[in-house]
Each structure stands twice: as structure tokens, then as C-alpha cells.
Amino acid sequence: MNAIVAIHPYKAHGMWVFDDAAVGLSQEPFVSGADDIIERMAAAIDNAENGFTLLFSPRPFPGFQLELDWRRADLSGN
């Protein structure tokens, strides 16, 4: 089973958002704080605000560039 997920973030109305037609999402904003992470990750990508592919997984995979550590649950999220 493939555990790598691909999304295609882009900027709309000054926020990083993504679409997922499979579940009816369009211009869905990321949770608080994720914008800051995406902004840093996308800094070296030309025209990132127009969209780029972001791969992520619960486990490291060949070629990964960033690893985030889970700290704790907070309110209804992590």
C-alpha cells in the first residue's frame, strides 16, 4: 500500500489553499500555522504561489526534504 499522499497547494486571497475534488473541497485553507510551514518550504520554488506538488507521508520516503515531529494534541487537532 502506498502511504505517500500528493496535494497541490497554491495561494488564493493571500492564503495557502488546496483542492480535493474527491471530497468536494475547493480553495480549502490549511490549519493555523501550516501557512508558515508551507511558506518556508516553498520559498525556493519559482512561482510557488501558482501551485506546486507537495508529497507527504507518516513515514520518511526516498528523497524527503523535511521531517516534522508530532508534539501533542491541541484542541481538536495536532
Order of alpha helices (4+ residues) and beta strands (2+ residues): beta-beta-beta-beta-alpha-beta
